[in-house]
Amino acid sequence: MIRFPTVEKRANLLPGNIPVPDISQLHPLLVQEISQTYNVSQFLPSRDRCDSVVQKPVYQIQTENGFLWPVVALERANILYCCLPLVEPQGLPSQDITKMQLINIPSISLGFSLLCVLSEFLKVPSQELAARVQDLTAFINEAAPFGILRDVSTENIISKLSNKSINVSKTQKLAAWRASNFKGRQTLQLIISEHVSASQCARETWQDSLQVFGDVTCRAELEGGMTHVTISLSHQGSGINTPLDLLVVHPCVQKADWQDLNLSHDVAPRRIRFSPPVESFTLCHYTVKRLLELPVFGVYHMKPEETRASINIQLKLNDQIKNSFEFCELRIPFYTRAPILNYEGTPTQGSISLSSNKKELIWNIGQKFTSKDQQAILAATVVFSGSDQGLPAPTVEDAFCRGNNSYAQLSFKIPDFTHSGCGIDAKSVQLLPSTKFKLNLSREYSTVDYKIWNSIGEALCT
């Protein structure tokens, strides 16, 4: 636990300040409040009340002396990162601070950025983790001296700690986020990752939901202290070619065509000019709200009995979606039932198997829909080892799945494709000053949370 006396001194001057307990006292409170494991048999009013406001990753921790807020926390690779930003009331009574909108509290955003860079710093092989932990204090003091965030570039901070030379001539300018200079074969890598989240149910009263969003990551290994890169986000012909609605860019972006994105109905290229840092970073995020058709249409029927369940699933690939998958599988969980004892199934393509915990039936669909109409059907029967239907579940959604309530989770990834048609035109990529470099462009389309609910049961909105 790292504390900043200068920040704590400022906090002590505020009315109603709650002292921060020792790590031995704070740790169990954090685990209890921020636990990712849902236990249906344990109810904590501060965490599980239906009227409590969920503001993840910001939490309120109850201590002996009162409530600590805002505690910013995130979990990465089984490591829990937490920080307590200083929030100054700015004329508001101390009891009203928790009612402020999070977007209006800069220290929360800064605290979250610090946790993200710490997770990147510790994202190393297990044999190197001990050495990184020893350097953690020096890393934090360089990133946030006196508790004031100054740098969120992992490679920048590591370069400063190792005293790497910059090697830039006096006539060149150096961007603040480039603490070191690259030497070697120059390459520029740009990757578009588009994701889909959906919830569907074959019932007349159910409104299917669809969210498509993406990001562009960049890795620029370019010589020189200040290199300007210009790219165009355009539509490559594949996909449905839908305009982007929202564009959020990295601070290194100098200019971007984000004007009138919410009003535009054309698919004109969006130009972005930036001066990249030396490490891999997310250049921009975008959303596509005008996509209305699901990439895969699904109908799921599950009829439960005392010790078995009958399953029938139909999937149809949208004609606008590329029929070439890196992987495509469907998982049918039964967490509230006894372990699966046996199963029988006849899929029209692919194969079915049982998960290692004997709680999920897995349908490996394959790398493409093989029929002419691009449909796949699974009829299966699952036999359970007992009749118990009230076992604890790992999440709230799985705890909801009792009786007819059930869902199937679809997961897939399609390389060299985006649902919106968004891509990067290689001819539009320009460097200033002009130099020779190798350009690597790629894109992919994958699921984040894609649920198909049982048509004869209840469903949850996601």
Residue pairs with C-beta under 8 A, 6 or more apart in sequence:
1 22
1 23
1 26
2 136
2 137
2 140
3 20
4 144
4 146
4 147
6 146
6 147
7 86
7 146
7 147
8 20
10 86
10 88
11 17
11 86
14 88
14 89
14 94
15 89
15 94
16 94
16 95
17 94
18 63
18 65
18 66
18 67
18 68
19 65
20 26
20 68
20 84
21 63
21 64
21 65
25 63
25 64
26 61
26 63
29 61
29 62
29 63
30 61
30 71
30 73
30 80
30 82
31 80
32 44
32 47
33 44
33 46
33 47
33 59
33 60
33 61
33 62
33 71
34 59
34 71
34 73
34 75
34 80
34 82
36 75
37 394
38 393
38 394
38 395
38 396
38 399
39 392
40 392
40 393
40 399
41 392
46 52
46 60
46 62
55 70
55 102
57 72
57 73
57 74
57 112
58 69
58 70
58 71
58 72
58 102
58 108
59 69
59 70
59 71
59 72
59 73
60 67
60 68
60 69
60 70
60 71
60 98
61 67
61 68
61 69
61 71
62 68
67 98
68 84
69 87
69 97
69 98
70 84
70 85
70 87
70 98
70 102
70 105
70 108
70 111
71 82
71 83
71 84
72 82
72 83
72 84
72 85
72 108
72 111
72 112
72 115
73 80
73 81
73 82
73 83
73 115
74 80
74 81
74 112
74 115
74 116
74 119
75 81
76 119
76 123
77 119
77 122
77 123
79 119
79 122
81 115
81 118
81 119
82 115
83 111
83 114
83 115
84 111
85 105
85 107
85 108
85 110
85 111
86 107
86 147
87 97
87 100
87 105
87 107
87 108
89 96
89 97
92 100
102 108
110 149
111 149
113 149
113 152
114 140
114 143
114 144
114 149
114 152
116 152
117 143
117 152
117 153
117 154
117 157
118 136
118 139
118 140
118 143
120 154
121 132
121 136
121 139
121 154
121 157
121 158
122 129
122 132
122 133
122 136
124 132
135 161
138 161
139 157
139 158
139 161
142 150
142 151
142 157
142 160
142 161
143 149
143 150
143 151
143 152
143 157
144 150
151 157
151 177
151 179
153 177
153 179
153 277
153 278
153 279
154 279
155 179
155 180
155 277
155 278
155 279
156 177
156 178
156 179
156 180
156 277
156 278
156 279
157 179
159 179
159 180
160 179
164 179
164 180
165 180
166 174
166 178
166 179
166 180
166 181
166 225
167 181
167 183
168 174
168 181
168 224
168 225
172 224
172 225
172 226
173 225
173 226
174 225
174 226
175 225
175 226
175 252
175 275
175 277
177 251
177 252
177 277
178 225
178 226
178 277
178 278
180 278
181 223
181 224
181 225
181 278
182 221
182 222
182 223
182 278
183 223
184 221
184 223
185 221
185 438
186 221
186 222
186 223
186 435
186 436
186 437
186 438
187 219
187 220
187 221
187 437
187 438
187 439
187 440
188 218
188 219
188 220
188 221
188 222
188 229
188 429
188 431
188 437
188 438
188 439
188 440
189 218
189 219
189 220
189 440
190 216
190 217
190 218
190 231
190 283
190 424
190 429
190 439
190 440
190 441
190 442
191 216
191 217
191 218
191 441
191 442
191 443
191 444
192 214
192 215
192 216
192 418
192 422
192 423
192 424
192 442
192 443
192 444
193 214
193 215
193 216
193 217
193 443
193 444
193 446
194 212
194 213
194 214
194 418
194 419
194 420
194 422
194 443
194 444
194 445
194 446
195 212
195 213
195 214
195 445
195 446
195 447
195 448
196 210
196 211
196 212
196 295
196 419
196 445
196 446
196 447
196 448
196 450
197 210
197 211
197 447
197 448
197 449
197 450
197 462
198 208
198 209
198 210
198 211
198 294
198 295
198 447
198 449
198 450
198 451
199 208
199 209
199 449
199 451
199 453
199 459
199 460
199 461
199 462
200 206
200 208
200 209
200 294
200 297
200 298
200 451
200 452
200 453
201 208
201 300
201 452
201 453
201 454
201 455
201 459
202 298
202 299
202 300
202 455
203 455
203 459
206 453
206 459
208 294
209 461
209 462
210 291
210 292
210 293
210 294
211 287
212 287
212 288
212 289
212 291
212 419
212 420
213 285
213 286
213 287
213 288
214 285
214 286
214 288
214 418
214 420
214 422
215 282
215 283
215 284
215 285
215 286
216 233
216 282
216 283
216 284
216 286
216 424
217 280
217 281
217 282
217 283
218 229
218 276
218 280
218 281
218 282
218 283
219 279
219 280
220 227
220 229
220 276
220 277
220 278
221 278
222 229
222 276
222 431
222 435
222 437
223 435
224 433
224 435
226 275
227 275
227 276
227 431
227 432
227 433
227 435
228 254
228 273
228 274
228 275
228 431
228 432
229 273
229 274
229 275
229 276
229 429
229 430
229 431
229 432
230 271
230 272
230 273
230 428
230 429
230 430
230 431
230 432
231 271
231 272
231 424
231 428
231 429
232 269
232 270
232 271
232 272
232 424
232 425
232 428
233 244
233 269
233 270
233 271
233 272
233 284
233 286
233 422
233 423
233 424
234 267
234 269
234 270
234 422
234 423
234 424
234 425
234 428
235 241
235 267
235 420
235 421
235 422
235 423
236 418
236 421
236 422
236 423
236 425
237 421
238 322
238 417
238 418
238 421
239 320
239 417
239 418
239 419
239 420
239 421
239 422
240 291
240 293
240 320
240 419
240 420
240 421
241 267
241 420
241 421
242 267
242 288
242 290
242 291
242 419
242 420
242 421
243 261
243 264
243 265
243 266
243 267
243 288
243 290
244 261
244 270
244 286
244 287
244 288
244 420
244 422
245 261
245 262
245 286
245 287
245 288
245 289
245 290
246 261
246 262
246 285
246 286
246 287
246 289
247 256
247 258
247 261
247 270
247 284
247 285
247 286
248 284
248 285
248 286
249 256
249 258
249 272
249 274
249 283
249 284
250 274
250 281
250 282
250 283
250 284
252 274
252 275
252 276
252 277
252 281
253 272
253 273
253 274
253 283
253 284
254 273
254 274
254 275
255 271
255 272
255 273
256 270
256 271
256 272
256 273
256 284
257 268
257 269
257 270
257 271
257 272
258 270
261 270
267 421
269 425
269 428
271 428
272 283
272 284
274 283
276 283
286 422
288 419
288 420
288 422
291 419
291 420
293 318
293 320
294 318
295 317
295 318
295 321
295 419
295 445
296 315
296 316
296 317
296 318
296 321
296 410
296 412
296 450
297 315
297 316
297 318
298 313
298 314
298 315
298 316
298 408
298 410
298 452
299 313
299 314
299 452
299 455
300 311
300 312
300 313
300 406
300 407
300 408
300 452
300 453
300 454
300 455
301 310
301 311
301 312
301 313
301 454
301 455
301 456
302 309
302 310
302 311
302 312
302 332
302 404
302 406
302 454
302 456
302 457
303 309
303 310
303 404
303 456
304 389
304 403
304 404
304 406
306 387
307 338
307 383
307 384
307 386
307 387
308 381
308 382
308 383
308 384
309 334
309 337
309 381
309 382
309 384
310 380
310 381
311 332
311 345
311 361
311 378
311 379
311 380
311 381
311 382
312 377
312 378
312 379
312 380
313 330
313 332
313 363
313 377
313 378
313 408
313 452
314 375
314 376
314 377
315 330
315 365
315 369
315 375
315 376
315 377
315 410
316 373
316 374
316 375
317 323
317 369
317 374
317 375
319 374
320 419
321 414
321 417
321 419
322 414
322 416
322 417
322 445
323 368
323 369
323 374
324 367
324 368
324 414
324 415
324 417
325 365
325 366
325 367
325 368
325 412
325 413
325 414
326 367
326 412
326 413
326 414
326 415
326 444
327 367
327 411
327 412
327 413
328 364
328 365
328 366
328 367
328 410
328 411
328 412
329 362
329 363
329 364
329 365
329 410
329 411
329 412
330 362
330 363
330 365
330 378
330 408
330 409
330 410
330 411
331 355
331 360
331 361
331 362
331 363
331 408
331 409
331 411
332 360
332 361
332 362
332 363
332 406
332 408
332 409
333 359
333 360
333 398
333 401
333 407
333 409
334 340
334 359
334 360
334 361
334 382
334 384
334 401
334 406
335 359
335 391
335 393
335 394
335 398
335 399
335 401
336 389
336 390
336 391
336 392
336 393
336 398
336 399
336 401
336 402
337 359
337 384
337 388
337 389
337 391
338 384
338 385
338 386
338 387
338 388
338 391
339 357
339 358
339 359
339 384
339 385
340 354
340 358
340 359
340 361
340 382
340 383
340 384
340 385
341 383
341 384
341 385
342 382
342 383
343 352
343 354
343 361
343 380
343 381
343 382
343 383
344 380
344 381
345 352
345 361
345 363
345 378
345 379
345 380
345 381
346 378
346 379
346 380
347 363
347 365
347 376
347 377
347 378
347 379
347 380
348 371
348 375
348 376
348 377
348 378
349 365
349 366
349 369
349 370
349 371
349 376
350 363
350 364
350 365
350 366
350 376
351 363
351 364
352 361
352 362
352 363
352 364
352 378
352 380
353 361
353 362
353 364
354 360
354 361
354 362
355 361
355 362
361 380
361 382
363 378
365 376
369 375
369 376
370 376
389 402
389 403
390 402
392 399
393 399
393 401
397 407
397 460
400 458
400 460
401 407
403 457
404 454
404 456
404 457
404 458
405 454
405 457
405 458
405 459
406 453
406 454
406 457
407 451
407 452
407 453
407 454
407 459
408 451
408 452
409 449
409 450
409 451
410 447
410 450
410 451
410 452
411 446
411 447
411 450
412 446
412 447
412 450
413 444
413 445
413 446
413 447
414 444
414 445
414 446
415 442
415 443
415 444
416 442
416 443
416 444
417 443
417 444
417 445
418 443
418 444
418 445
419 445
422 443
423 441
423 443
424 441
424 443
426 439
426 441
429 439
431 437
449 462
451 462
453 459
453 460
